Amino acid sequence: MPTTSAASPQAHRRHMIAVVVLAPVLVALALWAFAWPASRTAPRDLPLGVAGPATAVTQVERQLSAHEGAFEIHRYADEAAAREAIENRTVYGAVVVTAQGPELLTASAASPVVAQLLQQAATGESGAQVRTVDVVPAAANDPRGGAFGASVLPLALAGVAAGAVVTLLGVRGLRAVGTLVAAAALVGVVAAAVAHSWLGVLTGDWWAEAASLALTTLAASSAVAGLAALLGTAGIGLGGLTVILLGNPFSGASSAPQLLPDPVGTIGQWLPPGAGASLLRSVSFFDGAAALGPALTLTWWATLGLGAVLLGNALKRRTEDGNTEPAPAAAEREPALSI
């Protein structure tokens, strides 16, 4: 008893020190993840098209090149080709040189922030107001993209919550896989009903949007449940930090991946929130253009996560079976006495 009573205050002190140290570390990490990318927003190799007569296009390219590292220039023969590139999500916009003067093509559906940035850049270069055409406009109910950007965090939270609940309730194996898939499908339907049918911030095919939202949720929930199946409850924290603390601010959903500092924008597209936002943009506003990459990324996360759930269950069952082998019978342990 004295040993236990003496150890208990020491354990409490260690726990208190851990909390005191961990809290500011988490705050610093959260501020770095959320505030640092936002404070360093600027175009970095932003894909931009230029179209028109060769001489005029060369001059425009020279002017844009003055912004060192800001734009990745793509040259097109005419306005029609530039529009097609925007609709295919190859570029965010294009400067078209016409007989009446320069014309700016944008796609606010791809990023309202980028569309505004291109307008400011075009106006600054010419010194006069440039005619702007929004080739793929954002939803009328969400012209600034605020609602779209805000949709990333709820999906991440739903995914983390589903993975954590499955783990804490002890659901394992194929039952856990079925539960995660069913929960993600329901989240996708509900989210599409809210964002598309009620708020009107999504304008594409309803079922394609629901599937995209469900796949994003499944990728996040599978990652959390898979890590927890392999690492224990610590996996919930690791998965939550990855999906929410890194995935959400690195997603570029409220701006664009090319506006975030390197390599934040690239990392964000490898994580479920960023890939999910890109996939949702493609199916909602661009008829599925450039949807394959993010769809494969989310499928990769979901497949690995669900595979980890099954693997963790198999390893746990093997351990349990090894610990519950029957003891040898008494007759086998001791020879019977002979008379």
N, C-alpha and C positions, 0 to 999 in steps of 0.2 A: 504493500500500500504506500509507504513513503516514497518508493521509487516512482510509482505512478503519479502521485501528487506533485512530485518535483519535476517530472517530465512534462506534465500538462501545461504549466505556465511557460515553460520554454517553447513548447510547440505553439502556444498562442502568440508568443512574441515573434516567432519566426513567421507565422501567418500575417501578423500585423505589419511586419517589415516588408513582406512580399507585396502586400496590398499597397503600402505607401510608395514603394519603388515602382510597382507595375502601373499604377494609375497615371503618373506623368509620362511614363514611356508610351503608353497607349495613346495618350492625348497628343504627344509629339508625333507619333506615327500617323495618327488620323489627320492632323494638320498638314503634315508633309504630303499625304496621299491626296487630300481634297484641295488644300489651299495652294500648294506649290504648282501643280499643273494649271490651275485657273489663273494664277498670277503670271504665268509665262506663256499665255495664249498668243500665238502668232503663226502666220503661214509658214510651213516648212515643206518644200517640194510639193506644194498644192497643185494637183493636175489642172491645167488651164489650157484651153484651146485657142488658136489664132487662125483666122481664115480670111481670104481675100487675095488681091493681086500680090505677086511675089515681092515686089519692091516695097509696097506698103506693109506687108506682113513682116518683112525683115526689120523695118523701122520699129514696129510695135514690139517685136521680140527684143530689140535692143533696149527699148525703154523699160520693158518688164524685167530684163536681166539686171537692171540697175538695183533691183531689190534682190540682193545676192542670197541664193538659197531659198527664196520665198516660193517660187513657182517652178513647176515642171511643165515646160511648154510642149504642146502637141499641135502640129501644123495640119490644117485641113484645107481641102481644095475650095470649098464654098460653104455658104451658110447651112445648106441642107446636111452636109456631112458633119458640121459642128453640132447641129441640133441632134443628129443621131447619136453622136458620141455622148452628149449630155444625157439623153434618154437611156443609153446603155450603161450609164454611171462610169464611163471611162474618164470624164473630166467633170469638174464642178460647174464650169461655165466656159464661155468663149468670147473673145473680142473679134468681131467681124468688121472688116474694113469695106465700106460701101461707097458708092459715088456721092451719097448724101452725107458721108462722114462715118465715124466709128459707131458701131452698135454693140451693146453688151448683152449676151445671152446668159441667163442665170438659171438655177434650179433651187428655189427656196425649199423644196421638199427634201433635197439632199442635205441642206443645212442653211437655215435662215441667216445664221451668223456669217457664213462664207458668202452668201449672196450679198449681204450688206457690205462686207469687206471688199468684194470685187467692185461694187458700185463706187465706193470711196476711192479705190485705187484708180479706176477708170476716169473718174472726175478729176482726180489730182493730176493724172498724166496729161489730159487734154486741156485742162484749165477751163473747161466748159461742161455743161450738163450733157451727159451721154444718154442717148435713147437706150432704155433697158427693156428687155423682153424676158419675162419669167416663163421659161419653156416648160418646166414641171413645177407648178406652184404647190406650196404647202396647203394643208387643209384650211378651208375658210374659217373654221372655228379655232384654229391654232396657228395663226400666221407667223408667230415668232418661235414656234416649236417648243414652247415651254412645257405644255402638257405631254408632248412626245418624250422629251428628255426626262420628265418626272416619272415616266412609266417604268424606267429601268430598275429603280430601287425597290418598288413593291414586288416585282418579279424575283429579284434577288432574295428579298426577305422571305417570300413564299417558298422558294426553293430551299433555303437554309432551314426554315422552320419544318418543312416536310421531312428533310433528311434527319434533323435532330429528333423529331417526334418518333419516327420509325425506329431510330436507334434506342431512345430512352424507353420506349414501350416494349423493347425486346423482340420486335418483329424481324425475322431472319429469313435468309434464303429466298426461295421463289415467292414467298408471301410478301417479303419486303419489296422485291422487284415489282410485283403486281400492284402493291400499294402505291409505290412511287409513280408508276406509269399512270394509274388511275387518278391520283391527286394532280399530276401535271396536266392531264387531259381536262380535268374539271377547271383548273386554274385558267387554262387557255380559253375555254368557252366563256367563263365568267369575265375574264379580262377583255376579250373581244366584244362581249355584250356591252361592257361599260365604255371602252374606248371608241368603238366603232358605232354601235347602235345608239348609245345614250349621248356621249360627249361629242361624237362626230369628228374626232381628231385623226382617225384612220379612214382611208377612202378606197382601199383596194378590195380584193375578194375576201369576204368574211371568213370563210373556212380556212383559206390560206393564212390569214392573220391569226386565227385561233390556233392553227397548227404551229406557227412560228412562236407564238407566246408559250404554248405547251412545251415545245422542244427546249426553249430557253429555261423554263422552270425545271424540266427534267434534268437538263445538264447540271444545273446548280444543285438540285436535291440529290442527284446521284453522286456528285463529287463529295458532298458532305457525308452521306451515308456510307459511301465506299471507304473514305478515309477513316470513319468511325469503326467500320467493320474490321479494318486492318490495325488501327492504332488504339482503339478504345474510345472513350469519351473525349480524349484529347483531340481526336480527329474532327469532332464537331467544331471546336474552336479554330483549328487550322483551316478547315473548309470555310467557315464563316468569315475568317479574316481574308482569305483569298478571294471569295466571291464578293463580299460587301466592301471591305476596306480597300482592296485593290481594284477589283473588277468594276465597281460602280464609278469611282472618279476617273478611272483610266478608260472608260468606255467611249468617251467622246460623243455620247448621245445628244448632249445639249449644244455641241459645237461641231467638231469633226476630228477624226483621229490625226489628220495632218496639221491641226492647230495646236496639238499638245507637244510638250518637249520630248525629244528623243531620249530613250526608246519607249516612253510611256504610251504613245499612240499605238505602236506596234504590239506591245505587250497586252494592251487593252483589247485588241482584236483577237487575241488568243484565249481570252477569258470569256466565260458565258455571257456576262452582261454586254460587253462590247460586240461580240458576235451576234447576240440576240438583237441588239439595236440595229445593226447593219442589215440583218436578215429582214427585220420588220419594215425597215425603210424600203427595201427592194420589193417586197410583196405588196406593200400598201400603196406605194406611189410610182413604182417603175415597172410594173407588170412582171416582177420576178427577175429583172436584170441584175446581174452580179450577185445572185442569191446563193450560188453553189458553194462558194468559199466559206461564208459564215455558217451555212447549213451543215457542211462537213465538219467544221470545228465543233459545233454543238453536238453533232452525232458522235464525234470522237469522245467528248467529255461524258456523254450519257453512256456510251458503250463501256468505256473504261470504268466508270463509276459503278454501273450495275454489275460488271464483271468482278469488281473488287468486293461488292456485297456478297456475291456467291462464293468467291474465294475465301473471304473471311469466315463465312458460315461453315464452309467445308473444313477449314483449319480448326475452328472451334469445336466442331463435332468430333474431329479426330482426337483432339486433346481430351475432350470429355470421355470419349470411349476408352482412351488409354488410361484414364484415371479411375475408371469404374470396372476394370477387369476383376472377375470373381476370384476370391482367395482360394487357394488349393484346399480341397476337402481334408478333414481331420484324418481320414483313413489313409490319405496319400502322404500327409506330413509325418505320421507316426505309424510304424508297423504295428499290427495287432499282436497282442501277447499270445503266445502259444502255450497251451497247457500240457 
